[in-house]
């Protein structure tokens, strides 16, 4: 870090923002294979949170790569930088007392652990949600046709085909997304958040 850079403090504190929004920011980090249902569940959860009066914002893999991370590819190094940047963006949302729903394959444990560490060091809550889906089911779904392209060699470094996916060892929430319904998945997440006092109990 350059020695001439200094953090500029404001006069509105994190606690001030919590009092204004009447909620606490938290990052929910959805990880799993392409086609495991990360974005689908995040969309449904966002709607459920909105109906409860909880402000949330979704960060989706493709959306972010179309914007702030459009200069990154899919090598291990670029994937790591992609996740690091997203982790820092999540921290900004959490500091603003917004619940951020972050949906990224994020195949490497070390990258996910780094994002958790960034949150812990800042005193922020981080919830890892493992969308546990077999490769066979994810490939059968193939909503974007990416597995077919990867099998034909038209996409390189594709997770589950020619790149590994390192499943979480101790996720905070474990969803069997190849057998559970979306409604059940959302209900389980809301139960967890309510139990942890991260959302209001209805």
ABEGO torsion letter per residue (X at the ends): XBAABBBBBBABBAAAAAAAAGBBBBBBBBBEBBGAGAAAAAAAAAAAAAAAGBBBBBBBAAAAAABAAAABBABAAAAAAAAAAAAAAAAAAAAAGBBBBBBBAGABAAAAAAAAAAAAAAGBBBBBBBBBBBAAAAAAAGAAGAAAAAAAGABBGBBGAABBBBBBABBABBBBAAABBAAAAAAAAAAAAAAAGABBBX
